[in-house]
Amino acid sequence: MILQLLLIACVSWSANNAPKPYSEQADPLVATQVPNQLKDVGIKENLGTALDLNLPFVNDQGQSVVLAQYFGGKKPVIISPIYYSCPGLCNFHLNGLVDGLKGLDWTVGNQFDVIAVSFDAKETSDLAKNKKDNYMKVYGRPGSESGWHFLTGNSETVKALTDSLGFKFKWSEEMKEWSHASAAIIISPEGKISRYLPGIVFEPKTLKIALNEGSQGKVGNLIDSLILYCFQYNPHKSEYTLVAFQIMKVAALFTVLVFMFWMVPVWIRSIKAERKL
């Protein structure tokens, strides 16, 4: 009975938080040749890699900082490699990320932080500040500003960070812009890469589980921990899917606990009755 209820609850939660399908969706394009502007561009997932937290950057206030200032506690961090003058993809990425974060009952700066870092070494903190101001208005949660960080850095620093992240980009002279991919990268409180969430659409369910996973369950409650245990990331679907075997293990544990809860009082009463004889 407990197994059935737990399975129903997890399936129902998953279904209620599943992304809504588009009514019209084009078939994926099949390419036989990679365009020149996309060669050597993409993301290699370096899960478990520790970032160099001593890397120096400049924040959106023009102050010199190091990555270590945003780590060391129990909060996970989302890093988004972008560039602030990007005419398209970076804006779509940030728009999608903010939309996903607005759907969470967690708030940036409380349970987690967000770092947007420019991989264009020519960009300045003034551009970073303007971008931050715009997205703080879109996010619309006063007091969360301390959890959002928009950084710039020199070419050596940028290369060191993007190499660690496995983020490959290059300048397209033909397009007069950077060719790059898009991903929100979850970093543990200790500075290790925990999960890659590629694309420009981020479901609140996926973000929450990934953040809780990145913190090893330290920022969620008991229900969040149970959900994390019952779901596993599917890289082919870029989302977390239900694992029936995990549910069975949780249900078995609950069965044992309920049995003990029921038997212990009986056992105690039995001992007391024997002593009166």
FIBAGU-243754 format. One record per residue (C-alpha): residue in one letter; x, y, z. Coordinates in Angstrom, 1 decimal. Layout:
FIBAGU-243754
   r        u        v        w
   A        X        Y        Z
...
end
This chain:
FIBAGU-243754
   r        u        v        w
   M      0.0      0.0      0.0
   I      2.8      2.4      0.9
   L      4.7      1.5     -2.3
   Q      1.6      2.3     -4.3
   L      1.0      5.6     -2.6
   L      4.7      6.6     -3.0
   L      4.7      5.6     -6.7
   I      1.5      7.5     -7.3
   A      2.8     10.6     -5.5
   C      6.1     10.7     -7.5
   V      4.5     10.0    -10.8
   S      1.9     12.6    -10.1
   W      4.5     15.2     -9.1
   S      6.5     14.4    -12.2
   A      3.5     14.7    -14.5
   N      2.3     18.0    -13.0
   N      5.8     19.5    -13.4
   A      6.5     18.1    -16.8
   P      7.2     20.5    -19.7
   K      4.1     21.3    -21.8
   P      4.4     20.0    -25.3
   Y      4.3     22.3    -28.2
   S      1.3     21.9    -30.5
   E      3.6     22.3    -33.5
   Q      7.2     21.2    -33.5
   A      9.4     20.8    -36.5
   D     11.3     17.6    -37.0
   P     15.0     17.9    -36.1
   L     17.3     18.8    -38.9
   V     19.8     16.2    -40.0
   A     23.1     17.6    -41.1
   T     25.9     15.8    -42.9
   Q     28.4     18.5    -42.4
   V     29.2     20.9    -39.5
   P     29.1     24.6    -40.6
   N     32.5     26.3    -40.3
   Q     31.3     28.7    -37.7
   L     30.3     25.8    -35.5
   K     33.5     23.8    -35.7
   D     35.4     23.6    -32.4
   V     32.3     25.0    -30.7
   G     30.3     23.1    -28.0
   I     30.4     21.8    -24.5
   K     32.4     18.9    -23.2
   E     30.9     17.8    -19.8
   N     33.6     17.7    -17.2
   L     31.5     16.4    -14.3
   G     33.3     16.4    -11.0
   T     36.0     18.8    -12.1
   A     37.0     21.3     -9.5
   L     37.2     24.9    -10.6
   D     40.1     27.1     -9.7
   L     38.5     29.3     -7.1
   N     41.4     31.7     -7.1
   L     40.6     32.9    -10.6
   P     40.3     36.8    -10.5
   F     37.3     38.6    -12.1
   V     35.7     42.0    -12.0
   N     32.1     42.2    -10.7
   D     29.2     44.3    -12.0
   Q     30.2     47.1     -9.5
   G     33.8     47.3    -11.0
   Q     35.3     45.6     -8.0
   S     38.0     42.9     -8.2
   V     36.8     39.5     -6.9
   V     37.8     35.9     -7.0
   L     35.5     32.9     -7.5
   A     36.1     31.7     -3.9
   Q     33.9     34.6     -2.7
   Y     30.9     32.8     -4.1
   F     31.7     29.3     -2.7
   G     32.6     27.7      0.6
   G     29.1     27.6      2.2
   K     26.3     25.1      1.6
   K     24.7     26.9     -1.4
   P     25.2     25.5     -4.9
   V     25.8     28.0     -7.8
   I     24.6     28.2    -11.3
   I     27.2     29.4    -13.8
   S     26.1     30.7    -17.2
   P     28.9     31.4    -19.7
   I     27.6     34.2    -22.0
   Y     28.7     37.5    -23.4
   Y     26.7     40.7    -22.6
   S     26.6     42.1    -26.1
   C     25.4     38.9    -27.7
   P     22.6     39.7    -30.3
   G     20.7     36.5    -29.7
   L     21.5     33.2    -28.0
   C     22.8     34.6    -24.7
   N     19.6     36.7    -24.3
   F     17.5     33.6    -25.0
   H     19.5     31.7    -22.4
   L     19.1     34.3    -19.7
   N     15.5     34.8    -20.5
   G     14.8     31.0    -20.2
   L     16.9     30.7    -17.0
   V     15.1     33.6    -15.3
   D     11.7     32.2    -16.4
   G     12.6     28.8    -14.9
   L     13.9     30.4    -11.6
   K     10.7     32.4    -11.3
   G      8.8     29.1    -11.1
   L     10.8     28.0     -8.0
   D      9.7     28.5     -4.4
   W     13.4     29.0     -3.8
   T     15.0     32.5     -4.3
   V     18.4     33.4     -5.7
   G     20.7     34.5     -2.8
   N     18.9     32.2     -0.3
   Q     19.2     28.6     -1.4
   F     21.6     29.2     -4.3
   D     23.5     31.9     -6.3
   V     23.8     32.6    -10.0
   I     26.9     33.7    -11.8
   A     26.8     35.1    -15.4
   V     30.3     35.3    -16.7
   S     31.3     36.9    -20.0
   F     33.7     34.9    -22.1
   D     34.5     38.1    -24.2
   A     37.6     39.5    -22.5
   K     36.9     42.9    -24.1
   E     33.6     43.5    -22.2
   T     33.5     45.8    -19.2
   S     31.8     45.9    -15.8
   D     29.5     48.7    -17.2
   L     28.0     46.2    -19.6
   A     27.7     43.7    -16.8
   K     25.9     46.2    -14.6
   N     23.4     47.1    -17.3
   K     22.7     43.5    -17.9
   K     22.2     42.7    -14.3
   D     19.9     45.7    -13.8
   N     17.7     44.5    -16.6
   Y     17.4     41.0    -15.3
   M     16.8     42.0    -11.7
   K     13.7     43.8    -13.0
   V     12.6     40.7    -14.9
   Y     13.2     38.4    -12.0
   G     11.3     40.8     -9.7
   R     12.2     39.5     -6.3
   P     13.6     42.4     -4.2
   G     16.5     41.5     -2.0
   S     17.9     38.8     -4.4
   E     20.5     41.2     -5.9
   S     23.2     39.9     -3.6
   G     22.8     36.4     -5.1
   W     23.2     37.5     -8.7
   H     26.7     38.1    -10.0
   F     27.7     39.4    -13.5
   L     31.4     39.1    -14.0
   T     34.0     40.0    -16.6
   G     37.7     38.9    -16.8
   N     40.8     39.0    -18.9
   S     41.6     36.5    -21.6
   E     43.8     34.3    -19.4
   T     41.1     34.1    -16.7
   V     38.3     33.5    -19.1
   K     40.3     30.7    -20.9
   A     41.1     29.0    -17.6
   L     37.4     29.0    -16.5
   T     35.9     27.9    -19.8
   D     38.5     25.2    -20.2
   S     37.5     23.8    -16.8
   L     33.8     24.0    -17.8
   G     34.5     22.4    -21.1
   F     32.9     25.4    -22.8
   K     34.3     25.9    -26.4
   F     33.6     29.1    -28.3
   K     35.2     31.0    -31.1
   W     34.9     34.3    -33.0
   S     33.2     34.2    -36.3
   E     34.7     36.9    -38.5
   E     32.0     36.3    -41.1
   M     29.1     36.8    -38.6
   K     31.0     39.4    -36.5
   E     30.0     37.6    -33.3
   W     31.0     34.7    -31.0
   S     29.9     31.2    -32.0
   H     29.0     29.3    -28.8
   A     26.6     26.8    -27.2
   S     24.3     27.4    -24.2
   A     24.1     25.8    -20.8
   A     23.4     26.4    -17.2
   I     26.1     24.6    -15.2
   I     25.4     23.6    -11.6
   I     28.4     23.9     -9.3
   S     28.6     22.4     -5.8
   P     29.3     24.6     -2.8
   E     32.9     23.3     -2.9
   G     33.4     24.4     -6.5
   K     33.0     21.1     -8.4
   I     30.9     20.7    -11.5
   S     27.8     18.8    -10.6
   R     25.4     19.0    -13.6
   Y     25.0     20.5    -17.1
   L     21.6     21.7    -18.2
   P     21.9     22.6    -21.9
   G     19.7     24.8    -23.9
   I     17.6     27.9    -23.4
   V     14.5     26.4    -21.7
   F     14.8     25.4    -18.0
   E     11.9     23.7    -16.3
   P     11.6     24.6    -12.6
   K     11.4     20.9    -11.6
   T     14.7     20.2    -13.4
   L     16.4     23.3    -11.9
   K     15.3     22.5     -8.4
   I     16.4     18.8     -8.5
   A     19.7     19.8    -10.1
   L     20.4     22.4     -7.4
   N     19.5     20.1     -4.6
   E     21.7     17.4     -6.2
   G     24.6     19.9     -6.5
   S     24.3     20.7     -2.7
   Q     24.0     16.9     -1.9
   G     20.5     17.6     -0.4
   K     21.6     20.4      1.9
   V     19.3     23.1      0.6
   G     16.1     21.1      0.3
   N     13.6     19.7      2.8
   L     12.7     16.1      3.4
   I     10.3     16.0      0.5
   D     13.0     17.5     -1.8
   S     15.4     14.9     -0.7
   L     12.9     12.1     -1.4
   I     12.2     13.5     -4.9
   L     16.0     13.7     -5.5
   Y     16.3     10.1     -4.5
   C     13.5      8.9     -6.7
   F     14.7     10.7     -9.9
   Q     17.8     10.3    -12.0
   Y     19.1     12.7    -14.7
   N     18.7     11.5    -18.2
   P     21.3     13.2    -20.4
   H     19.4     12.2    -23.6
   K     16.3     14.0    -22.5
   S     18.1     16.7    -20.5
   E     15.7     16.1    -17.6
   Y     15.2     14.0    -14.5
   T     13.2     10.9    -14.9
   L     11.5      8.6    -12.3
   V     13.4      5.5    -11.2
   A     11.0      2.8    -10.0
   F     13.7      0.8     -8.2
   Q     14.6      3.8     -6.0
   I     10.9      4.2     -5.1
   M     10.7      0.5     -4.1
   K     13.7      1.0     -1.8
   V     12.1      4.1     -0.2
   A      8.8      2.3      0.2
   A     10.6     -0.7      1.8
   L     12.2      1.7      4.3
   F      8.9      3.3      5.1
   T      7.3     -0.1      5.6
   V     10.0     -1.1      8.1
   L      9.7      2.3     10.0
   V      5.9      1.9     10.2
   F      6.2     -1.7     11.4
   M      8.7     -0.6     14.1
   F      6.4      2.3     15.1
   W      3.6     -0.1     15.6
   M      5.6     -2.9     17.3
   V      7.7     -0.9     19.7
   P      4.7      0.2     21.9
   V      3.4     -3.4     21.9
   W      6.8     -4.7     22.9
   I      7.1     -2.1     25.7
   R      3.6     -3.0     27.1
   S      4.5     -6.7     27.0
   I      7.7     -6.0     29.1
   K      5.7     -4.0     31.6
   A      3.0     -6.7     31.9
   E      5.7     -9.4     32.5
   R      7.3     -7.3     35.3
   K      3.9     -7.1     37.1
   L      3.6    -10.8     37.2
end
